[in-house]
Amino acid sequence: MLTKRVFILIASLFVLMLTITGCGDSANLAGQAAQQSDGQALEPEDSDGQPANRNLAVSGAFALFPMMTIWAEQYSTNNPGILFDLQAGGAGKGMTDVLAGAVDIAMVSRELRQEEIDQGAYGIPVTIDAVVPTVNADNPYLAEILASGLTPEKAAAIWISQEAKTWGDLLGNGATEPITVYTRSDASGAGEMWSKFQGGEAQEDLKGAAVNGDPGLAEAVRQDRLGIGFNNIGFAYDLSTGEQIDGLRVVPLDLNGDGQISPDEDFYATKDQMAEAIGSRLYPFPPARELYLVTKGQPDEVIEDLYRWILTDGQAYVVDAGYVVLPPERIAEALAMLEE
């Protein structure tokens, strides 16, 4: 079994790479895939004329990238003929790439849209995670923010209507410092889920300074004492300790709307606590959601085998990676889809 130490190293190298080269660059695993003119990976043949290797090109959601990295590493270990080229660029990029035939699989951190399904998008749920609001750890009103939390209405006043322009507007304490609002610039499932939690319909409903990618958005808030943003949980918690990452604080959600965070609403201290709250549906959906792998049309035999492994043996790696295992009924539904 791939250890948590290996996962931490992979994810840490990924974030470091993005910091050095920019969030839009590729993170490549097991080499580059040879490409045909239509963008599909070539399959070398052995002496019997049968495919000997397969390079699977995968792109998309930052939310699913760390988990997919672990699955790809372990699957290639068990199946040496299957190699992966992984790129994180946002759910929107992944969907565009797969529908254009540029990659074999897209990582998508939201439900598929009907217009995407009409173009052939075929999605399989593989795990669950969530989006959380974040503020700078040195915010002068941090104690009040954590004590009162955010309701959908308060969040909408920050990101959608922008009626809450100062921290005093949000907290009712007379503070005059402006709220610096951050959102995603790339087409992301995180942005869509955060918008829907507030009563919006799409990421485009969110206002604020637009930043590319999960790592970029986390860093923008870390560098801004008055900043507020949102992140997938894999970029809000330290993968080595399970604690919230240095410089950020996760803002709790006021689930019953009473203006305070009661003990049964306080499960944000560690990633394990957060994952348990998501798995038990205590944390709301959205901004929690299932994550999908998507092909254009029914997946071929090689990808079907990969999907079956992810939905069975591959689920053993989910908890250590900080994600949430799919419920048994959803796994059964996904496996049944592959048999159709």
Buried (B, 14 or more C-beta within 10 A) or exposed (E): EBEBEBBBEBBBEBBEBBEEEEBBEBBEBBEEBEBEEEBBBEBEEEEEEEEEBBBBBBBBBBBBBBBBBBBBBBBBEEBEBBBBBBBBBBBBBBBBBBBEEBBBBBBBBBBBBEEBEEBEBBBBBBBBBBBBBBBBBEBEBBEBBBBBBBBBBBBBBBBBEBEBBBBBBBBEEEBEEEBBBBBBBBBBBBBBBBBBBBEBEEBEBBEBBBBBBBBBBBBBBBEBBBBBBBBBBBBBBBBEEBEBBEBBBBBBBBBEEEEEBEEEBEBBEBBEBBBBBBBEEEBBBBBBBBBBBBBBEEBEEBBBBBBBBBBEBBBEBBBBBBBBBBBEEBBEBBBEBBEE
